[in-house]
Amino acid sequence: MKLKKLAIATAMLGSVGGLYGCSEGDSATINIDAPTEIVNPPVDGGGDGSGSASTCPDWSSARPKDADGNDVCQLPSTVLADRTLTSDKVWYMESRVTVGNGNQEMSIDEGTLASGDPVTNVTMTIEAGTQIKGQTGSFANLIITRGSMLMAEGTADAPIVFSSDDAGFDGAGEWGGLIMHGYAPHNECLTADQGAVACNVDSEGESGFGGGYSPDDSSGVLRYVIVTEGGFEFATGNEINGISLIGVGSGTEMEYIQVNGNADDGIEFYGGSVSVRYMVLTGNQDDSVDWDEGWSGNLQFLLVDQGPDATGNVIEADTEGTLDFLSLPTIANATFIGGGSNATGAVFKATSGGFVHHSVFTYDDAFTAETTCVDASRAAQVGTELVYTNVVADCDVGGDVVLLPALVSDVALDANYASQAPEAAAVGVLDIDNINATYSASLADPAFFEATDYAGAVDPSASSAWFEGWTVSGSL
């Protein structure tokens, strides 16, 4: 495979000047105290050296202005009222910021805590072009708890960017990441028809409890959002993923998302039914896409480029939790480019299933070892619960002849990361209704998917790519 690197235009940054997990949560029981909204005291030092104070709303704390003269406002550790992060300020996280109180133990009634108190439903709105910065060298992270929502709606010209507070975007493990909880099903909880028990899943990054019985629950909207430089290790072998989704429901909207340079996984789904389209995962150092514990959502238009520092897989798929229901997501129009030190692209284990359609698997040219596209040796039933259709791949070894009966010599990615191999243009039209009729285990949502007629994340006849202009410059 001959890969031409594409120089992506620098992302437009809105109104303010220059941008400066582990697979499982801790298994011990976590007790979350009832929070109060606390505004951190003003912080001295840093900024432009002039000592000039920022102008900030009274629910945040003012830090010195940054070197570009932007107001810098520190978020409180707990947010219990609706708040808007405006694009005329840089928003700073010194440590963990928790939105709402739904990460406390829940009663059987979603919306009522085990204590009998109501869940505080908070909406955090982030304007297009806003920068949110975690303190470098800390596990600063943002948690959206059950019942609360993150409304982060950027644009191609003004994406919303989460990063550390140092210059540039080329670090890794410099801060934490974004964690979202929801009320959607998780296979560690009994399903609704199995008994009246509360759902409280001990969640990623010691972030409290998530999960529930409402598959169409909404945790908000993420559109044109970048998460970069995250994955701070707060315990040995325990880093925070770029984006962690615990029991997040299908009512959540996620599109045009990039996770870049995370020290752990790019994105991980812990149960739930959330779906994502138009996603870019670049230079993440463990797995790019990871799922566990009964995730049943959908992905379409996914570009993964592992990069040279990765030690994980393009996909690491688990069921784990329990076997009450398997992980059975559907992926279509993905391009996976392996790299780093791992010779196996996708790994399906712990009886995970999954459906992969109209997609491309390859490796970066720098990878000289013998490669394997997929390891399905520990997966759910291959051919019924784990299915590949119309997948074009040029790995050296097929891994599983049922999933990949034939390989091409070169997927021939062009400058837009589109496959110019004849096989990629000969896959026919993606027909989710027919797939669901053919494979009874398929849970794909026909309304979610576009009926494409090519394999891979990008149309080979397109003159430009959907990820141009808003992703991190130099990441592709």
C-alpha positions in Angstrom: 0.0 0.0 0.0 1.4 3.4 -1.0 0.0 6.0 1.3 0.3 9.7 0.4 0.2 11.9 3.4 -2.4 14.7 3.2 -1.6 18.1 4.7 -4.8 19.1 6.4 -5.5 22.8 6.6 -5.1 24.3 10.1 -8.4 24.2 12.0 -10.3 27.5 12.3 -10.3 28.4 15.9 -13.3 30.7 16.4 -13.2 33.9 18.3 -10.1 33.5 20.5 -6.5 33.3 19.5 -4.0 30.4 19.2 -4.7 27.0 20.7 -2.3 26.4 23.1 -8.4 5.1 30.2 -7.8 2.2 30.6 -10.2 -0.5 29.3 -11.9 -1.0 32.6 -12.7 1.2 35.5 -11.4 0.4 39.0 -13.3 -2.7 40.1 -13.6 -1.5 43.7 -16.9 0.0 44.9 -17.0 3.7 44.5 -19.0 5.9 46.9 -19.8 9.3 45.4 -20.7 12.0 47.9 -23.5 14.4 47.1 -21.8 17.3 45.4 -22.1 21.0 46.0 -21.2 23.5 43.3 -17.8 25.0 44.4 -16.1 27.8 42.6 -12.3 27.4 42.8 -10.5 30.5 44.1 -8.6 32.8 41.7 -5.3 31.4 40.6 -2.2 33.6 40.4 0.7 33.2 38.0 1.0 32.1 34.3 -0.7 34.1 31.6 1.0 36.8 29.7 3.2 37.9 32.7 1.3 41.2 33.0 -0.9 39.9 35.9 -3.9 41.4 34.2 -7.0 39.6 35.4 -9.5 37.9 33.2 -13.2 38.9 33.1 -15.2 35.8 34.0 -18.8 34.9 35.1 -19.3 34.7 38.8 -19.7 30.9 38.7 -16.1 30.5 37.5 -12.8 31.8 38.7 -10.6 34.3 36.9 -7.1 33.4 35.9 -4.5 35.7 34.4 -5.1 36.4 30.7 -3.1 34.2 28.4 -0.2 35.3 26.1 -2.7 36.2 23.4 -4.7 38.4 25.7 -7.7 36.0 26.0 -9.7 35.8 29.2 -9.1 32.5 30.9 -11.8 31.2 33.2 -11.4 28.2 35.5 -14.3 25.8 35.7 -15.6 24.8 39.1 -15.0 21.2 40.2 -18.8 20.5 40.2 -21.4 22.1 38.0 -25.0 21.8 39.2 -26.7 24.5 37.1 -27.0 25.1 33.4 -23.9 26.8 32.1 -22.7 28.1 28.7 -19.0 28.1 27.8 -18.7 31.0 25.4 -16.1 31.2 22.6 -14.7 34.6 23.7 -13.0 33.0 26.6 -10.6 30.1 27.2 -12.0 27.6 29.7 -9.6 25.9 32.1 -9.9 22.7 34.0 -7.4 22.4 36.9 -8.6 18.9 37.7 -11.9 16.9 37.4 -15.0 18.8 36.4 -18.3 16.9 37.1 -21.5 18.0 35.5 -24.6 17.0 37.4 -24.9 14.4 40.2 -26.1 11.3 38.2 -22.9 9.5 38.9 -24.1 8.8 42.4 -25.8 5.5 43.1 -29.2 5.4 41.4 -32.5 3.8 42.6 -34.5 1.6 40.3 -36.3 4.8 39.2 -34.0 6.6 36.7 -33.9 10.2 37.9 -34.0 9.4 41.6 -30.9 8.7 43.5 -30.6 5.8 45.9 -30.7 8.4 48.7 -34.2 9.5 47.5 -32.9 12.8 46.2 -33.7 13.8 42.6 -31.0 13.7 39.9 -29.9 17.2 39.1 -30.3 17.5 35.3 -27.7 20.0 34.0 -27.1 21.2 30.5 -23.5 22.4 29.7 -23.5 24.3 26.4 -20.3 24.9 24.5 -20.3 27.5 21.7 -18.6 26.8 18.4 -14.9 27.7 18.4 -14.5 27.3 22.1 -11.2 26.1 23.6 -11.3 23.9 26.8 -7.9 23.3 28.3 -6.9 20.8 31.0 -3.9 21.6 33.2 -0.8 19.9 31.7 0.4 17.1 34.0 -2.9 16.5 35.6 -5.8 14.1 35.1 -8.1 17.1 34.4 -11.2 15.6 32.8 -14.8 16.5 32.1 -17.6 14.1 33.2 -21.2 14.4 32.0 -23.2 12.3 34.4 -26.6 10.5 34.0 -29.4 12.9 33.4 -27.2 15.8 32.3 -26.3 16.8 28.7 -23.3 18.2 26.9 -24.4 20.4 24.0 -21.1 20.9 22.1 -22.0 22.1 18.6 -19.0 23.3 16.7 -18.7 23.9 13.0 -16.2 23.1 10.3 -14.8 26.7 10.5 -14.9 26.7 14.3 -14.5 23.3 15.9 -14.6 22.9 19.7 -11.2 21.8 21.0 -10.3 20.0 24.2 -6.6 19.9 24.8 -3.9 20.5 27.4 -2.8 24.0 28.2 0.6 23.9 26.7 1.4 25.1 23.2 0.4 23.0 20.2 -1.4 19.7 19.9 1.5 17.2 19.6 1.6 15.8 23.1 0.0 12.7 24.6 -1.0 11.9 28.2 -0.9 15.6 29.2 -4.4 15.7 30.7 -7.4 13.4 31.1 -10.2 13.3 28.6 -14.0 13.4 28.1 -16.2 11.0 30.0 -20.0 10.7 29.3 -22.5 8.7 31.2 -26.1 7.8 30.3 -29.1 5.7 31.1 -28.8 3.2 28.2 -28.4 -0.6 28.8 -25.2 -2.2 29.9 -24.8 -5.9 30.2 -23.7 -5.8 33.8 -27.3 -4.7 34.7 -30.2 -7.0 34.4 -32.5 -6.0 31.5 -35.8 -4.6 32.4 -37.8 -7.8 31.9 -35.4 -9.8 34.2 -36.2 -8.0 37.4 -36.5 -4.7 39.2 -32.9 -3.9 40.1 -31.1 -0.5 39.9 -28.4 -0.2 37.3 -25.2 1.2 38.7 -22.1 0.4 36.7 -18.7 1.3 38.2 -17.4 3.4 35.4 -14.2 4.4 33.5 -11.6 6.5 35.2 -13.2 6.2 38.7 -15.9 8.6 37.5 -18.8 7.1 39.5 -21.8 5.1 38.2 -23.5 4.9 34.8 -26.0 2.8 32.9 -29.7 2.2 33.0 -32.6 0.8 30.9 -33.4 3.5 28.4 -31.7 2.7 25.1 -32.9 6.0 23.5 -31.5 8.2 26.3 -29.7 11.4 25.2 -26.5 12.7 26.7 -26.5 15.6 24.3 -24.8 16.6 21.0 -21.1 16.5 20.0 -20.5 18.0 16.5 -17.2 19.2 15.2 -15.4 18.3 18.4 -11.7 17.6 18.8 -10.1 15.9 21.8 -6.3 15.9 21.7 -3.2 15.2 23.9 -5.2 13.3 26.6 -4.9 10.0 28.4 -3.2 11.0 31.7 -2.1 8.0 33.7 -3.4 8.4 37.2 -2.5 4.9 38.3 -0.2 2.3 36.8 -1.8 0.9 33.6 -4.9 3.1 34.2 -5.2 6.0 31.7 -8.3 7.9 30.7 -9.5 7.3 27.1 -9.9 10.3 24.8 -13.7 9.8 24.8 -15.3 7.3 27.2 -19.0 6.5 26.7 -20.7 4.6 29.5 -24.3 3.5 28.9 -24.7 6.4 26.5 -28.0 6.1 24.5 -29.0 6.4 20.9 -30.6 9.8 21.5 -27.1 11.3 21.7 -25.8 12.8 18.5 -22.2 12.5 17.6 -20.7 13.5 14.3 -17.5 15.1 13.0 -15.4 13.9 16.0 -11.6 13.7 16.2 -9.6 12.1 19.0 -5.9 12.7 18.4 -2.7 11.6 20.3 -4.3 10.0 23.3 -2.1 8.0 25.5 -4.8 5.3 25.9 -7.6 4.4 23.6 -9.1 6.9 21.2 -12.8 6.1 21.9 -14.3 3.4 24.1 -17.9 2.3 24.3 -19.0 0.6 27.6 -22.4 -0.8 26.8 -25.0 1.7 25.5 -26.5 2.3 22.0 -24.9 5.5 20.9 -23.9 5.9 17.3 -21.2 8.1 15.6 -20.6 9.2 12.1 -17.7 11.1 10.5 -15.0 10.2 13.1 -11.2 10.6 12.8 -8.9 8.7 15.2 -5.2 9.6 14.8 -2.1 8.7 16.6 -3.7 7.2 19.7 -1.3 5.0 21.5 -3.4 2.1 22.6 -6.5 0.9 20.7 -8.3 3.3 18.4 -11.8 1.9 18.7 -12.6 -0.2 21.8 -15.9 -1.6 22.9 -17.1 -3.6 25.8 -20.1 -4.7 27.8 -22.9 -4.9 25.3 -22.4 -1.9 23.0 -25.0 -2.1 20.2 -24.5 1.2 18.3 -23.5 2.1 14.8 -20.5 3.8 13.1 -20.3 5.1 9.6 -17.5 7.1 7.9 -14.6 6.3 10.3 -11.0 7.0 9.5 -8.4 5.4 11.8 -4.6 6.0 11.4 -2.8 4.4 14.3 0.5 6.1 13.7 4.0 5.0 14.7 3.6 5.1 18.5 0.6 2.8 18.9 0.9 -0.5 20.8 -2.8 -1.5 20.5 -5.2 -2.4 17.8 -7.4 -0.5 15.3 -10.3 -2.4 17.0 -10.3 -4.1 20.3 -13.7 -5.7 20.8 -15.0 -7.3 24.0 -18.3 -8.3 25.5 -17.0 -8.8 29.1 -19.3 -7.7 31.9 -21.8 -10.6 31.5 -23.2 -12.6 28.7 -26.8 -11.3 29.2 -26.3 -9.7 25.8 -23.3 -9.4 23.6 -21.5 -6.4 22.1 -23.0 -6.3 18.6 -22.2 -2.9 16.9 -22.3 -2.3 13.2 -19.5 -0.4 11.3 -19.7 0.7 7.7 -17.4 2.8 5.5 -14.4 2.6 7.7 -10.7 2.9 6.7 -8.4 1.3 9.2 -4.6 1.9 8.9 -2.6 -0.1 11.3 0.8 0.9 12.6 3.1 1.1 15.6 4.2 -2.2 17.1 1.0 -4.4 16.8 0.9 -6.8 13.9 -2.8 -7.5 14.3 -5.4 -5.0 13.2 -8.8 -5.9 14.7 -9.1 -8.3 17.7 -12.4 -9.7 18.7 -12.4 -11.4 22.1 -14.5 -12.2 25.2 -17.3 -13.4 22.8 -17.7 -10.0 21.2 -19.7 -9.9 17.9 -19.9 -7.1 15.4 -20.8 -6.4 11.8 -18.3 -4.7 9.5 -19.4 -3.6 6.0 -18.0 -1.7 3.0 -14.7 -1.1 4.8 -10.9 -1.1 4.2 -8.1 -2.6 6.3 -4.4 -1.9 5.6 -1.1 -1.0 7.3 1.2 2.0 7.1 4.1 1.6 4.8 6.5 1.9 7.7 5.2 -1.4 9.1 7.6 -4.1 7.8 6.5 -7.1 9.9 4.0 -9.7 8.7 0.5 -8.4 9.5 -2.9 -9.8 10.3 -6.1 -8.0 9.5 -8.3 -9.7 12.1 -8.0 -12.1 15.0 -11.4 -13.7 15.6 -10.2 -16.7 17.6 -12.1 -15.7 20.8 -15.0 -13.9 19.1 -18.7 -14.7 19.2 -20.0 -17.0 16.5 -18.2 -16.1 13.3 -20.5 -15.9 10.3 -23.6 -15.2 12.4 -22.7 -12.8 15.2 -19.4 -11.6 13.8 -19.7 -10.8 10.1 -17.6 -9.0 7.5 -19.2 -8.1 4.1 -17.5 -6.3 1.3 -14.3 -5.6 3.1 -11.2 -4.8 1.1 -7.8 -5.6 2.8 -4.2 -6.0 1.9 -2.7 -7.4 5.1 -0.2 -10.2 4.6 -2.2 -12.8 6.5 -6.0 -13.1 6.4 -6.4 -14.1 10.1 -9.8 -15.7 9.4 -10.8 -17.1 6.0 -14.5 -16.9 6.8 -14.3 -13.1 7.4 -11.7 -12.4 4.7 -11.8 -15.1 2.1 -9.5 -13.1 -0.2 -7.0 -10.2 0.0 -6.0 -7.6 -2.5 -2.4 -6.8 -3.3 -2.9 -3.1 -2.5 -5.8 -1.1 -1.3 -4.2 1.9 -3.0 -5.2 4.8 -0.7 -5.0 8.1 -2.5 -4.3 11.6 -1.0 -7.8 11.7 0.4 -7.4 8.3 2.1 -9.9 6.8 -0.4 -9.2 3.3 -1.8 -8.6 3.3 -5.5 -8.5 -0.5 -5.7 -11.0 -1.7 -8.2 -12.5 -4.0 -5.5 -13.4 -1.0 -3.4 -15.6 0.4 -6.1 -17.2 -3.0 -6.8 -18.9 -3.7 -3.5 -22.4 -2.7 -4.5 -24.8 -0.6 -2.5 -24.9 -0.8 1.2 -28.3 -2.3 2.1 -28.8 -2.5 5.8 -32.3 -3.8 5.5 -31.0 -6.8 3.6 -28.2 -7.3 6.0 -30.6 -7.4 8.9 -32.8 -9.8 7.1 -29.8 -12.1 6.3 -28.2 -12.0 9.8 -30.7 -12.2 12.6 -28.1 -11.0 15.2 -27.6 -7.7 13.3 -28.9 -4.7 15.3 -28.0 -2.1 12.7 -30.3 0.9 12.4 -31.3 1.4 8.7 -32.2 5.0 9.3 -28.7 5.8 10.5 -26.8 4.6 7.5 -26.2 6.2 4.1 -26.5 3.8 1.2 -23.0 4.1 -0.1 -21.6 2.2 -3.1 -17.9 2.0 -2.1 -15.6 0.6 0.6 -13.8 2.8 3.0 -14.3 6.1 4.8 -14.1 8.4 1.7 -15.8 8.2 -1.7 -13.0 7.4 -4.2 -14.6 9.8 -6.7 -14.7 12.7 -4.3 -12.4 15.7 -5.0 -12.2 16.5 -1.3 -12.7 14.7 2.0 -15.2 15.3 4.8 -12.4 15.7 7.3 -10.5 18.5 5.6 -10.2 21.9 7.2 -11.3 21.1 10.8 -9.1 18.4 12.0 -5.7 18.9 13.8 -3.1 20.2 11.3 -0.5 17.5 10.6 -2.5 14.7 12.1 -3.2 13.1 8.7 
